[in-house]
Amino acid sequence: MLPIRKAKLISAIEEHQPRNVVFYSKQYLSHWQDIVGVCFDKTDGVHVAKSGGISYFCTMHPTAQIRGHGQKKAYWENNGARLSLAK
């Protein structure tokens, strides 16, 4: 299923040209890089890439465990702020 899913994601990105794309799960980083076509750089715990005017983010999965609720909340607040600033 993975090749089909990757092809569908590539097609959807090409069709809709979103400003940002968020990939959940760092476990699949190599697959996200295949889709984007460039390597991600790690910044503040988030992998970030830019290609064709689109910003790509690879974050942990929302259900992933982080010590303490406050840290998890801060992680997602920081990601939201980063997304709002991405151009």
PDB file with SEQRES, HELIX, SHEET and CRYST1 records, atoms N, CA, C and O in Angstrom:
SEQRES   1 A   87  MET LEU PRO ILE ARG LYS ALA LYS LEU ILE SER ALA ILE          
SEQRES   2 A   87  GLU GLU HIS GLN PRO ARG ASN VAL VAL PHE TYR SER LYS          
SEQRES   3 A   87  GLN TYR LEU SER HIS TRP GLN ASP ILE VAL GLY VAL CYS          
SEQRES   4 A   87  PHE ASP LYS THR ASP GLY VAL HIS VAL ALA LYS SER GLY          
SEQRES   5 A   87  GLY ILE SER TYR PHE CYS THR MET HIS PRO THR ALA GLN          
SEQRES   6 A   87  ILE ARG GLY HIS GLY GLN LYS LYS ALA TYR TRP GLU ASN          
SEQRES   7 A   87  ASN GLY ALA ARG LEU SER LEU ALA LYS                          
HELIX    1 AA1 LEU A    2  HIS A   16  1                                  15    
HELIX    2 AA2 LYS A   26  TYR A   28  5                                   3    
HELIX    3 AA3 LEU A   29  VAL A   36  1                                   8    
HELIX    4 AA4 HIS A   69  LEU A   85  1                                  17    
SHEET    1 AA1 4 ASN A  20  TYR A  24  0                                        
SHEET    2 AA1 4 ILE A  54  THR A  59  1                                        
SHEET    3 AA1 4 VAL A  46  SER A  51 -1                                        
SHEET    4 AA1 4 ASP A  41  THR A  43 -1                                        
CRYST1    1.000    1.000    1.000  90.00  90.00  90.00 P 1           1          
ATOM      1  N   MET A   1       0.805  -1.206   0.000  1.00  0.00           N  
ATOM      2  CA  MET A   1       0.000   0.000   0.000  1.00  0.00           C  
ATOM      3  C   MET A   1       0.853   1.277   0.000  1.00  0.00           C  
ATOM      4  O   MET A   1       0.412   2.323  -0.476  1.00  0.00           O  
ATOM      5  N   LEU A   2       2.057   1.183   0.529  1.00  0.00           N  
ATOM      6  CA  LEU A   2       2.880   2.383   0.674  1.00  0.00           C  
ATOM      7  C   LEU A   2       3.136   3.104  -0.651  1.00  0.00           C  
ATOM      8  O   LEU A   2       2.988   4.325  -0.699  1.00  0.00           O  
ATOM      9  N   PRO A   3       3.514   2.409  -1.726  1.00  0.00           N  
ATOM     10  CA  PRO A   3       3.725   3.125  -2.986  1.00  0.00           C  
ATOM     11  C   PRO A   3       2.463   3.829  -3.484  1.00  0.00           C  
ATOM     12  O   PRO A   3       2.536   4.927  -4.034  1.00  0.00           O  
ATOM     13  N   ILE A   4       1.316   3.198  -3.291  1.00  0.00           N  
ATOM     14  CA  ILE A   4       0.049   3.814  -3.712  1.00  0.00           C  
ATOM     15  C   ILE A   4      -0.239   5.061  -2.873  1.00  0.00           C  
ATOM     16  O   ILE A   4      -0.635   6.094  -3.412  1.00  0.00           O  
ATOM     17  N   ARG A   5      -0.045   4.967  -1.576  1.00  0.00           N  
ATOM     18  CA  ARG A   5      -0.292   6.110  -0.690  1.00  0.00           C  
ATOM     19  C   ARG A   5       0.649   7.273  -1.020  1.00  0.00           C  
ATOM     20  O   ARG A   5       0.227   8.429  -1.047  1.00  0.00           O  
ATOM     21  N   LYS A   6       1.912   6.964  -1.269  1.00  0.00           N  
ATOM     22  CA  LYS A   6       2.869   8.017  -1.612  1.00  0.00           C  
ATOM     23  C   LYS A   6       2.471   8.700  -2.918  1.00  0.00           C  
ATOM     24  O   LYS A   6       2.533   9.925  -3.019  1.00  0.00           O  
ATOM     25  N   ALA A   7       2.066   7.924  -3.909  1.00  0.00           N  
ATOM     26  CA  ALA A   7       1.646   8.489  -5.198  1.00  0.00           C  
ATOM     27  C   ALA A   7       0.417   9.378  -5.030  1.00  0.00           C  
ATOM     28  O   ALA A   7       0.325  10.430  -5.663  1.00  0.00           O  
ATOM     29  N   LYS A   8      -0.520   8.969  -4.189  1.00  0.00           N  
ATOM     30  CA  LYS A   8      -1.728   9.771  -3.953  1.00  0.00           C  
ATOM     31  C   LYS A   8      -1.383  11.086  -3.238  1.00  0.00           C  
ATOM     32  O   LYS A   8      -1.949  12.134  -3.552  1.00  0.00           O  
ATOM     33  N   LEU A   9      -0.459  11.025  -2.285  1.00  0.00           N  
ATOM     34  CA  LEU A   9      -0.039  12.249  -1.598  1.00  0.00           C  
ATOM     35  C   LEU A   9       0.651  13.205  -2.567  1.00  0.00           C  
ATOM     36  O   LEU A   9       0.380  14.405  -2.553  1.00  0.00           O  
ATOM     37  N   ILE A  10       1.530  12.685  -3.396  1.00  0.00           N  
ATOM     38  CA  ILE A  10       2.217  13.522  -4.389  1.00  0.00           C  
ATOM     39  C   ILE A  10       1.196  14.170  -5.314  1.00  0.00           C  
ATOM     40  O   ILE A  10       1.282  15.365  -5.600  1.00  0.00           O  
ATOM     41  N   SER A  11       0.239  13.391  -5.777  1.00  0.00           N  
ATOM     42  CA  SER A  11      -0.794  13.903  -6.675  1.00  0.00           C  
ATOM     43  C   SER A  11      -1.625  14.998  -6.009  1.00  0.00           C  
ATOM     44  O   SER A  11      -1.904  16.026  -6.626  1.00  0.00           O  
ATOM     45  N   ALA A  12      -2.020  14.786  -4.763  1.00  0.00           N  
ATOM     46  CA  ALA A  12      -2.831  15.769  -4.041  1.00  0.00           C  
ATOM     47  C   ALA A  12      -2.048  17.064  -3.823  1.00  0.00           C  
ATOM     48  O   ALA A  12      -2.608  18.153  -3.949  1.00  0.00           O  
ATOM     49  N   ILE A  13      -0.771  16.953  -3.498  1.00  0.00           N  
ATOM     50  CA  ILE A  13       0.060  18.140  -3.295  1.00  0.00           C  
ATOM     51  C   ILE A  13       0.206  18.910  -4.604  1.00  0.00           C  
ATOM     52  O   ILE A  13       0.089  20.135  -4.620  1.00  0.00           O  
ATOM     53  N   GLU A  14       0.458  18.202  -5.696  1.00  0.00           N  
ATOM     54  CA  GLU A  14       0.598  18.859  -7.000  1.00  0.00           C  
ATOM     55  C   GLU A  14      -0.705  19.537  -7.418  1.00  0.00           C  
ATOM     56  O   GLU A  14      -0.688  20.643  -7.956  1.00  0.00           O  
ATOM     57  N   GLU A  15      -1.822  18.877  -7.172  1.00  0.00           N  
ATOM     58  CA  GLU A  15      -3.124  19.430  -7.575  1.00  0.00           C  
ATOM     59  C   GLU A  15      -3.518  20.659  -6.765  1.00  0.00           C  
ATOM     60  O   GLU A  15      -3.984  21.649  -7.329  1.00  0.00           O  
ATOM     61  N   HIS A  16      -3.338  20.605  -5.464  1.00  0.00           N  
ATOM     62  CA  HIS A  16      -3.854  21.652  -4.578  1.00  0.00           C  
ATOM     63  C   HIS A  16      -2.835  22.727  -4.213  1.00  0.00           C  
ATOM     64  O   HIS A  16      -3.216  23.807  -3.763  1.00  0.00           O  
ATOM     65  N   GLN A  17      -1.549  22.449  -4.398  1.00  0.00           N  
ATOM     66  CA  GLN A  17      -0.489  23.416  -4.101  1.00  0.00           C  
ATOM     67  C   GLN A  17      -0.708  24.129  -2.755  1.00  0.00           C  
ATOM     68  O   GLN A  17      -0.817  25.355  -2.717  1.00  0.00           O  
ATOM     69  N   PRO A  18      -0.772  23.370  -1.661  1.00  0.00           N  
ATOM     70  CA  PRO A  18      -0.979  24.006  -0.352  1.00  0.00           C  
ATOM     71  C   PRO A  18       0.236  24.832   0.055  1.00  0.00           C  
ATOM     72  O   PRO A  18       1.330  24.632  -0.473  1.00  0.00           O  
ATOM     73  N   ARG A  19       0.050  25.739   0.971  1.00  0.00           N  
ATOM     74  CA  ARG A  19       1.163  26.539   1.485  1.00  0.00           C  
ATOM     75  C   ARG A  19       2.038  25.687   2.407  1.00  0.00           C  
ATOM     76  O   ARG A  19       3.263  25.805   2.402  1.00  0.00           O  
ATOM     77  N   ASN A  20       1.390  24.827   3.196  1.00  0.00           N  
ATOM     78  CA  ASN A  20       2.080  23.961   4.152  1.00  0.00           C  
ATOM     79  C   ASN A  20       1.552  22.548   4.052  1.00  0.00           C  
ATOM     80  O   ASN A  20       0.380  22.321   3.751  1.00  0.00           O  
ATOM     81  N   VAL A  21       2.442  21.595   4.312  1.00  0.00           N  
ATOM     82  CA  VAL A  21       2.058  20.192   4.428  1.00  0.00           C  
ATOM     83  C   VAL A  21       2.686  19.676   5.716  1.00  0.00           C  
ATOM     84  O   VAL A  21       3.880  19.864   5.951  1.00  0.00           O  
ATOM     85  N   VAL A  22       1.879  19.028   6.545  1.00  0.00           N  
ATOM     86  CA  VAL A  22       2.378  18.457   7.794  1.00  0.00           C  
ATOM     87  C   VAL A  22       2.290  16.941   7.702  1.00  0.00           C  
ATOM     88  O   VAL A  22       1.221  16.374   7.474  1.00  0.00           O  
ATOM     89  N   PHE A  23       3.429  16.305   7.884  1.00  0.00           N  
ATOM     90  CA  PHE A  23       3.493  14.853   7.938  1.00  0.00           C  
ATOM     91  C   PHE A  23       3.613  14.461   9.406  1.00  0.00           C  
ATOM     92  O   PHE A  23       4.479  14.968  10.120  1.00  0.00           O  
ATOM     93  N   TYR A  24       2.754  13.566   9.852  1.00  0.00           N  
ATOM     94  CA  TYR A  24       2.814  13.077  11.224  1.00  0.00           C  
ATOM     95  C   TYR A  24       3.595  11.773  11.262  1.00  0.00           C  
ATOM     96  O   TYR A  24       3.361  10.881  10.446  1.00  0.00           O  
ATOM     97  N   SER A  25       4.496  11.661  12.180  1.00  0.00           N  
ATOM     98  CA  SER A  25       5.295  10.483  12.476  1.00  0.00           C  
ATOM     99  C   SER A  25       6.685  10.606  11.872  1.00  0.00           C  
ATOM    100  O   SER A  25       6.873  10.537  10.657  1.00  0.00           O  
ATOM    101  N   LYS A  26       7.635  10.788  12.749  1.00  0.00           N  
ATOM    102  CA  LYS A  26       9.041  10.858  12.337  1.00  0.00           C  
ATOM    103  C   LYS A  26       9.557   9.496  11.890  1.00  0.00           C  
ATOM    104  O   LYS A  26      10.595   9.404  11.235  1.00  0.00           O  
ATOM    105  N   GLN A  27       8.832   8.446  12.243  1.00  0.00           N  
ATOM    106  CA  GLN A  27       9.211   7.090  11.854  1.00  0.00           C  
ATOM    107  C   GLN A  27       9.233   6.942  10.332  1.00  0.00           C  
ATOM    108  O   GLN A  27       9.973   6.115   9.799  1.00  0.00           O  
ATOM    109  N   TYR A  28       8.424   7.742   9.633  1.00  0.00           N  
ATOM    110  CA  TYR A  28       8.321   7.650   8.182  1.00  0.00           C  
ATOM    111  C   TYR A  28       9.083   8.762   7.464  1.00  0.00           C  
ATOM    112  O   TYR A  28       8.800   9.052   6.301  1.00  0.00           O  
ATOM    113  N   LEU A  29      10.039   9.384   8.139  1.00  0.00           N  
ATOM    114  CA  LEU A  29      10.758  10.522   7.568  1.00  0.00           C  
ATOM    115  C   LEU A  29      11.339  10.229   6.185  1.00  0.00           C  
ATOM    116  O   LEU A  29      11.256  11.071   5.290  1.00  0.00           O  
ATOM    117  N   SER A  30      11.917   9.062   6.003  1.00  0.00           N  
ATOM    118  CA  SER A  30      12.499   8.751   4.692  1.00  0.00           C  
ATOM    119  C   SER A  30      11.425   8.717   3.604  1.00  0.00           C  
ATOM    120  O   SER A  30      11.693   9.091   2.462  1.00  0.00           O  
ATOM    121  N   HIS A  31      10.235   8.280   3.940  1.00  0.00           N  
ATOM    122  CA  HIS A  31       9.136   8.272   2.964  1.00  0.00           C  
ATOM    123  C   HIS A  31       8.646   9.688   2.681  1.00  0.00           C  
ATOM    124  O   HIS A  31       8.319  10.016   1.540  1.00  0.00           O  
ATOM    125  N   TRP A  32       8.592  10.524   3.708  1.00  0.00           N  
ATOM    126  CA  TRP A  32       8.188  11.928   3.508  1.00  0.00           C  
ATOM    127  C   TRP A  32       9.208  12.615   2.599  1.00  0.00           C  
ATOM    128  O   TRP A  32       8.836  13.404   1.730  1.00  0.00           O  
ATOM    129  N   GLN A  33      10.494  12.315   2.799  1.00  0.00           N  
ATOM    130  CA  GLN A  33      11.535  12.898   1.941  1.00  0.00           C  
ATOM    131  C   GLN A  33      11.378  12.440   0.494  1.00  0.00           C  
ATOM    132  O   GLN A  33      11.615  13.217  -0.431  1.00  0.00           O  
ATOM    133  N   ASP A  34      10.983  11.193   0.293  1.00  0.00           N  
ATOM    134  CA  ASP A  34      10.718  10.704  -1.065  1.00  0.00           C  
ATOM    135  C   ASP A  34       9.605  11.517  -1.721  1.00  0.00           C  
ATOM    136  O   ASP A  34       9.691  11.858  -2.901  1.00  0.00           O  
ATOM    137  N   ILE A  35       8.576  11.821  -0.963  1.00  0.00           N  
ATOM    138  CA  ILE A  35       7.435  12.574  -1.490  1.00  0.00           C  
ATOM    139  C   ILE A  35       7.833  14.000  -1.820  1.00  0.00           C  
ATOM    140  O   ILE A  35       7.463  14.525  -2.870  1.00  0.00           O  
ATOM    141  N   VAL A  36       8.586  14.628  -0.925  1.00  0.00           N  
ATOM    142  CA  VAL A  36       8.980  16.026  -1.082  1.00  0.00           C  
ATOM    143  C   VAL A  36      10.082  16.182  -2.123  1.00  0.00           C  
ATOM    144  O   VAL A  36      10.102  17.156  -2.875  1.00  0.00           O  
ATOM    145  N   GLY A  37      10.988  15.226  -2.162  1.00  0.00           N  
ATOM    146  CA  GLY A  37      12.092  15.280  -3.112  1.00  0.00           C  
ATOM    147  C   GLY A  37      13.314  16.021  -2.611  1.00  0.00           C  
ATOM    148  O   GLY A  37      14.268  16.210  -3.365  1.00  0.00           O  
ATOM    149  N   VAL A  38      13.309  16.445  -1.357  1.00  0.00           N  
ATOM    150  CA  VAL A  38      14.468  17.094  -0.735  1.00  0.00           C  
ATOM    151  C   VAL A  38      14.592  16.584   0.700  1.00  0.00           C  
ATOM    152  O   VAL A  38      13.649  16.022   1.258  1.00  0.00           O  
ATOM    153  N   CYS A  39      15.765  16.789   1.281  1.00  0.00           N  
ATOM    154  CA  CYS A  39      15.990  16.381   2.669  1.00  0.00           C  
ATOM    155  C   CYS A  39      15.402  17.398   3.630  1.00  0.00           C  
ATOM    156  O   CYS A  39      15.342  18.592   3.339  1.00  0.00           O  
ATOM    157  N   PHE A  40      14.975  16.909   4.766  1.00  0.00           N  
ATOM    158  CA  PHE A  40      14.459  17.765   5.835  1.00  0.00           C  
ATOM    159  C   PHE A  40      15.615  18.194   6.730  1.00  0.00           C  
ATOM    160  O   PHE A  40      16.564  17.438   6.936  1.00  0.00           O  
ATOM    161  N   ASP A  41      15.530  19.407   7.260  1.00  0.00           N  
ATOM    162  CA  ASP A  41      16.457  19.886   8.277  1.00  0.00           C  
ATOM    163  C   ASP A  41      15.731  19.857   9.610  1.00  0.00           C  
ATOM    164  O   ASP A  41      14.546  20.184   9.682  1.00  0.00           O  
ATOM    165  N   LYS A  42      16.435  19.464  10.670  1.00  0.00           N  
ATOM    166  CA  LYS A  42      15.810  19.415  11.990  1.00  0.00           C  
ATOM    167  C   LYS A  42      15.989  20.746  12.699  1.00  0.00           C  
ATOM    168  O   LYS A  42      17.109  21.232  12.857  1.00  0.00           O  
ATOM    169  N   THR A  43      14.866  21.334  13.129  1.00  0.00           N  
ATOM    170  CA  THR A  43      14.870  22.604  13.837  1.00  0.00           C  
ATOM    171  C   THR A  43      13.927  22.503  15.024  1.00  0.00           C  
ATOM    172  O   THR A  43      12.728  22.289  14.845  1.00  0.00           O  
ATOM    173  N   ASP A  44      14.450  22.655  16.224  1.00  0.00           N  
ATOM    174  CA  ASP A  44      13.632  22.620  17.442  1.00  0.00           C  
ATOM    175  C   ASP A  44      12.730  21.388  17.517  1.00  0.00           C  
ATOM    176  O   ASP A  44      11.560  21.498  17.885  1.00  0.00           O  
ATOM    177  N   GLY A  45      13.262  20.228  17.172  1.00  0.00           N  
ATOM    178  CA  GLY A  45      12.505  18.995  17.295  1.00  0.00           C  
ATOM    179  C   GLY A  45      11.548  18.702  16.154  1.00  0.00           C  
ATOM    180  O   GLY A  45      10.830  17.702  16.187  1.00  0.00           O  
ATOM    181  N   VAL A  46      11.529  19.564  15.144  1.00  0.00           N  
ATOM    182  CA  VAL A  46      10.656  19.368  13.987  1.00  0.00           C  
ATOM    183  C   VAL A  46      11.521  19.348  12.736  1.00  0.00           C  
ATOM    184  O   VAL A  46      12.440  20.155  12.592  1.00  0.00           O  
ATOM    185  N   HIS A  47      11.226  18.439  11.851  1.00  0.00           N  
ATOM    186  CA  HIS A  47      11.940  18.373  10.577  1.00  0.00           C  
ATOM    187  C   HIS A  47      11.216  19.275   9.586  1.00  0.00           C  
ATOM    188  O   HIS A  47       9.998  19.188   9.432  1.00  0.00           O  
ATOM    189  N   VAL A  48      11.970  20.143   8.914  1.00  0.00           N  
ATOM    190  CA  VAL A  48      11.396  21.156   8.025  1.00  0.00           C  
ATOM    191  C   VAL A  48      12.085  21.080   6.661  1.00  0.00           C  
ATOM    192  O   VAL A  48      13.296  20.879   6.571  1.00  0.00           O  
ATOM    193  N   ALA A  49      11.284  21.247   5.598  1.00  0.00           N  
ATOM    194  CA  ALA A  49      11.828  21.299   4.236  1.00  0.00           C  
ATOM    195  C   ALA A  49      10.985  22.282   3.427  1.00  0.00           C  
ATOM    196  O   ALA A  49       9.837  22.565   3.767  1.00  0.00           O  
ATOM    197  N   LYS A  50      11.572  22.787   2.367  1.00  0.00           N  
ATOM    198  CA  LYS A  50      10.847  23.684   1.472  1.00  0.00           C  
ATOM    199  C   LYS A  50      11.160  23.258   0.046  1.00  0.00           C  
ATOM    200  O   LYS A  50      12.314  23.024  -0.314  1.00  0.00           O  
ATOM    201  N   SER A  51      10.111  23.165  -0.751  1.00  0.00           N  
ATOM    202  CA  SER A  51      10.285  22.753  -2.145  1.00  0.00           C  
ATOM    203  C   SER A  51       9.125  23.305  -2.961  1.00  0.00           C  
ATOM    204  O   SER A  51       7.962  23.148  -2.591  1.00  0.00           O  
ATOM    205  N   GLY A  52       9.448  23.946  -4.061  1.00  0.00           N  
ATOM    206  CA  GLY A  52       8.413  24.444  -4.953  1.00  0.00           C  
ATOM    207  C   GLY A  52       7.451  25.423  -4.306  1.00  0.00           C  
ATOM    208  O   GLY A  52       6.275  25.464  -4.667  1.00  0.00           O  
ATOM    209  N   GLY A  53       7.934  26.213  -3.356  1.00  0.00           N  
ATOM    210  CA  GLY A  53       7.080  27.192  -2.689  1.00  0.00           C  
ATOM    211  C   GLY A  53       6.197  26.617  -1.591  1.00  0.00           C  
ATOM    212  O   GLY A  53       5.370  27.328  -1.019  1.00  0.00           O  
ATOM    213  N   ILE A  54       6.367  25.343  -1.297  1.00  0.00           N  
ATOM    214  CA  ILE A  54       5.584  24.688  -0.244  1.00  0.00           C  
ATOM    215  C   ILE A  54       6.507  24.373   0.922  1.00  0.00           C  
ATOM    216  O   ILE A  54       7.617  23.878   0.732  1.00  0.00           O  
ATOM    217  N   SER A  55       6.036  24.667   2.135  1.00  0.00           N  
ATOM    218  CA  SER A  55       6.779  24.318   3.345  1.00  0.00           C  
ATOM    219  C   SER A  55       6.258  22.980   3.861  1.00  0.00           C  
ATOM    220  O   SER A  55       5.051  22.761   3.963  1.00  0.00           O  
ATOM    221  N   TYR A  56       7.191  22.098   4.180  1.00  0.00           N  
ATOM    222  CA  TYR A  56       6.848  20.766   4.672  1.00  0.00           C  
ATOM    223  C   TYR A  56       7.367  20.618   6.091  1.00  0.00           C  
ATOM    224  O   TYR A  56       8.471  21.056   6.412  1.00  0.00           O  
ATOM    225  N   PHE A  57       6.559  19.997   6.935  1.00  0.00           N  
ATOM    226  CA  PHE A  57       6.917  19.782   8.325  1.00  0.00           C  
ATOM    227  C   PHE A  57       6.683  18.321   8.675  1.00  0.00           C  
ATOM    228  O   PHE A  57       5.657  17.747   8.312  1.00  0.00           O  
ATOM    229  N   CYS A  58       7.617  17.732   9.367  1.00  0.00           N  
ATOM    230  CA  CYS A  58       7.467  16.371   9.869  1.00  0.00           C  
ATOM    231  C   CYS A  58       7.526  16.460  11.391  1.00  0.00           C  
ATOM    232  O   CYS A  58       8.563  16.782  11.972  1.00  0.00           O  
ATOM    233  N   THR A  59       6.407  16.171  12.014  1.00  0.00           N  
ATOM    234  CA  THR A  59       6.317  16.248  13.466  1.00  0.00           C  
ATOM    235  C   THR A  59       6.095  14.857  14.040  1.00  0.00           C  
ATOM    236  O   THR A  59       5.848  13.896  13.312  1.00  0.00           O  
ATOM    237  N   MET A  60       6.186  14.773  15.339  1.00  0.00           N  
ATOM    238  CA  MET A  60       5.812  13.512  15.963  1.00  0.00           C  
ATOM    239  C   MET A  60       4.310  13.314  15.751  1.00  0.00           C  
ATOM    240  O   MET A  60       3.579  14.266  15.480  1.00  0.00           O  
ATOM    241  N   HIS A  61       3.873  12.089  15.876  1.00  0.00           N  
ATOM    242  CA  HIS A  61       2.445  11.806  15.741  1.00  0.00           C  
ATOM    243  C   HIS A  61       1.721  12.419  16.941  1.00  0.00           C  
ATOM    244  O   HIS A  61       2.253  12.398  18.051  1.00  0.00           O  
ATOM    245  N   PRO A  62       0.522  12.962  16.739  1.00  0.00           N  
ATOM    246  CA  PRO A  62      -0.185  13.605  17.854  1.00  0.00           C  
ATOM    247  C   PRO A  62      -0.402  12.702  19.066  1.00  0.00           C  
ATOM    248  O   PRO A  62      -0.536  13.200  20.184  1.00  0.00           O  
ATOM    249  N   THR A  63      -0.437  11.400  18.867  1.00  0.00           N  
ATOM    250  CA  THR A  63      -0.642  10.513  20.012  1.00  0.00           C  
ATOM    251  C   THR A  63       0.667  10.083  20.674  1.00  0.00           C  
ATOM    252  O   THR A  63       0.653   9.357  21.668  1.00  0.00           O  
ATOM    253  N   ALA A  64       1.805  10.534  20.121  1.00  0.00           N  
ATOM    254  CA  ALA A  64       3.103  10.181  20.716  1.00  0.00           C  
ATOM    255  C   ALA A  64       3.209  10.753  22.120  1.00  0.00           C  
ATOM    256  O   ALA A  64       2.635  11.796  22.433  1.00  0.00           O  
ATOM    257  N   GLN A  65       3.943  10.056  22.943  1.00  0.00           N  
ATOM    258  CA  GLN A  65       4.084  10.454  24.337  1.00  0.00           C  
ATOM    259  C   GLN A  65       5.245  11.422  24.533  1.00  0.00           C  
ATOM    260  O   GLN A  65       6.339  11.215  24.007  1.00  0.00           O  
ATOM    261  N   ILE A  66       4.992  12.470  25.288  1.00  0.00           N  
ATOM    262  CA  ILE A  66       6.020  13.405  25.741  1.00  0.00           C  
ATOM    263  C   ILE A  66       5.852  13.507  27.246  1.00  0.00           C  
ATOM    264  O   ILE A  66       4.734  13.499  27.760  1.00  0.00           O  
ATOM    265  N   ARG A  67       6.956  13.601  27.935  1.00  0.00           N  
ATOM    266  CA  ARG A  67       6.864  13.741  29.393  1.00  0.00           C  
ATOM    267  C   ARG A  67       6.113  15.014  29.753  1.00  0.00           C  
ATOM    268  O   ARG A  67       6.498  16.113  29.354  1.00  0.00           O  
ATOM    269  N   GLY A  68       5.068  14.854  30.493  1.00  0.00           N  
ATOM    270  CA  GLY A  68       4.341  16.005  31.011  1.00  0.00           C  
ATOM    271  C   GLY A  68       3.426  16.647  29.978  1.00  0.00           C  
ATOM    272  O   GLY A  68       3.837  16.907  28.847  1.00  0.00           O  
ATOM    273  N   HIS A  69       2.206  16.896  30.367  1.00  0.00           N  
ATOM    274  CA  HIS A  69       1.212  17.503  29.467  1.00  0.00           C  
ATOM    275  C   HIS A  69       1.665  18.886  29.007  1.00  0.00           C  
ATOM    276  O   HIS A  69       1.428  19.259  27.857  1.00  0.00           O  
ATOM    277  N   GLY A  70       2.306  19.645  29.878  1.00  0.00           N  
ATOM    278  CA  GLY A  70       2.748  20.995  29.514  1.00  0.00           C  
ATOM    279  C   GLY A  70       3.745  20.972  28.357  1.00  0.00           C  
ATOM    280  O   GLY A  70       3.699  21.838  27.484  1.00  0.00           O  
ATOM    281  N   GLN A  71       4.635  19.998  28.345  1.00  0.00           N  
ATOM    282  CA  GLN A  71       5.607  19.902  27.253  1.00  0.00           C  
ATOM    283  C   GLN A  71       4.917  19.556  25.941  1.00  0.00           C  
ATOM    284  O   GLN A  71       5.270  20.093  24.891  1.00  0.00           O  
ATOM    285  N   LYS A  72       3.937  18.664  25.996  1.00  0.00           N  
ATOM    286  CA  LYS A  72       3.221  18.280  24.784  1.00  0.00           C  
ATOM    287  C   LYS A  72       2.433  19.470  24.246  1.00  0.00           C  
ATOM    288  O   LYS A  72       2.416  19.713  23.040  1.00  0.00           O  
ATOM    289  N   LYS A  73       1.791  20.199  25.126  1.00  0.00           N  
ATOM    290  CA  LYS A  73       1.024  21.376  24.713  1.00  0.00           C  
ATOM    291  C   LYS A  73       1.955  22.414  24.089  1.00  0.00           C  
ATOM    292  O   LYS A  73       1.625  22.998  23.057  1.00  0.00           O  
ATOM    293  N   ALA A  74       3.110  22.648  24.704  1.00  0.00           N  
ATOM    294  CA  ALA A  74       4.076  23.618  24.174  1.00  0.00           C  
ATOM    295  C   ALA A  74       4.596  23.177  22.804  1.00  0.00           C  
ATOM    296  O   ALA A  74       4.788  24.011  21.919  1.00  0.00           O  
ATOM    297  N   TYR A  75       4.824  21.883  22.625  1.00  0.00           N  
ATOM    298  CA  TYR A  75       5.303  21.349  21.346  1.00  0.00           C  
ATOM    299  C   TYR A  75       4.330  21.714  20.233  1.00  0.00           C  
ATOM    300  O   TYR A  75       4.744  22.214  19.187  1.00  0.00           O  
ATOM    301  N   TRP A  76       3.040  21.468  20.448  1.00  0.00           N  
ATOM    302  CA  TRP A  76       2.042  21.744  19.411  1.00  0.00           C  
ATOM    303  C   TRP A  76       1.793  23.235  19.243  1.00  0.00           C  
ATOM    304  O   TRP A  76       1.532  23.687  18.128  1.00  0.00           O  
ATOM    305  N   GLU A  77       1.867  24.008  20.317  1.00  0.00           N  
ATOM    306  CA  GLU A  77       1.745  25.465  20.182  1.00  0.00           C  
ATOM    307  C   GLU A  77       2.888  26.017  19.335  1.00  0.00           C  
ATOM    308  O   GLU A  77       2.671  26.874  18.478  1.00  0.00           O  
ATOM    309  N   ASN A  78       4.100  25.529  19.574  1.00  0.00           N  
ATOM    310  CA  ASN A  78       5.255  25.970  18.777  1.00  0.00           C  
ATOM    311  C   ASN A  78       5.089  25.576  17.307  1.00  0.00           C  
ATOM    312  O   ASN A  78       5.421  26.356  16.415  1.00  0.00           O  
ATOM    313  N   ASN A  79       4.582  24.383  17.056  1.00  0.00           N  
ATOM    314  CA  ASN A  79       4.342  23.958  15.676  1.00  0.00           C  
ATOM    315  C   ASN A  79       3.293  24.837  15.007  1.00  0.00           C  
ATOM    316  O   ASN A  79       3.450  25.208  13.844  1.00  0.00           O  
ATOM    317  N   GLY A  80       2.236  25.172  15.718  1.00  0.00           N  
ATOM    318  CA  GLY A  80       1.203  26.044  15.169  1.00  0.00           C  
ATOM    319  C   GLY A  80       1.756  27.417  14.828  1.00  0.00           C  
ATOM    320  O   GLY A  80       1.436  27.982  13.782  1.00  0.00           O  
ATOM    321  N   ALA A  81       2.581  27.950  15.710  1.00  0.00           N  
ATOM    322  CA  ALA A  81       3.202  29.265  15.443  1.00  0.00           C  
ATOM    323  C   ALA A  81       4.108  29.177  14.217  1.00  0.00           C  
ATOM    324  O   ALA A  81       4.111  30.082  13.383  1.00  0.00           O  
ATOM    325  N   ARG A  82       4.863  28.110  14.107  1.00  0.00           N  
ATOM    326  CA  ARG A  82       5.767  27.922  12.963  1.00  0.00           C  
ATOM    327  C   ARG A  82       4.965  27.844  11.652  1.00  0.00           C  
ATOM    328  O   ARG A  82       5.359  28.430  10.644  1.00  0.00           O  
ATOM    329  N   LEU A  83       3.857  27.127  11.676  1.00  0.00           N  
ATOM    330  CA  LEU A  83       3.017  27.015  10.492  1.00  0.00           C  
ATOM    331  C   LEU A  83       2.430  28.360  10.077  1.00  0.00           C  
ATOM    332  O   LEU A  83       2.351  28.677   8.890  1.00  0.00           O  
ATOM    333  N   SER A  84       2.024  29.139  11.064  1.00  0.00           N  
ATOM    334  CA  SER A  84       1.411  30.433  10.735  1.00  0.00           C  
ATOM    335  C   SER A  84       2.418  31.398  10.113  1.00  0.00           C  
ATOM    336  O   SER A  84       2.031  32.314   9.388  1.00  0.00           O  
ATOM    337  N   LEU A  85       3.699  31.199  10.389  1.00  0.00           N  
ATOM    338  CA  LEU A  85       4.737  32.077   9.848  1.00  0.00           C  
ATOM    339  C   LEU A  85       5.322  31.581   8.533  1.00  0.00           C  
ATOM    340  O   LEU A  85       5.992  32.334   7.827  1.00  0.00           O  
ATOM    341  N   ALA A  86       5.070  30.318   8.202  1.00  0.00           N  
ATOM    342  CA  ALA A  86       5.663  29.726   6.994  1.00  0.00           C  
ATOM    343  C   ALA A  86       5.097  30.398   5.752  1.00  0.00           C  
ATOM    344  O   ALA A  86       3.901  30.672   5.650  1.00  0.00           O  
ATOM    345  N   LYS A  87       6.000  30.653   4.814  1.00  0.00           N  
ATOM    346  CA  LYS A  87       5.590  31.288   3.544  1.00  0.00           C  
ATOM    347  C   LYS A  87       6.046  30.471   2.389  1.00  0.00           C  
ATOM    348  O   LYS A  87       5.799  30.836   1.240  1.00  0.00           O  
TER     349      LYS A  87                                                      
END                                                                             
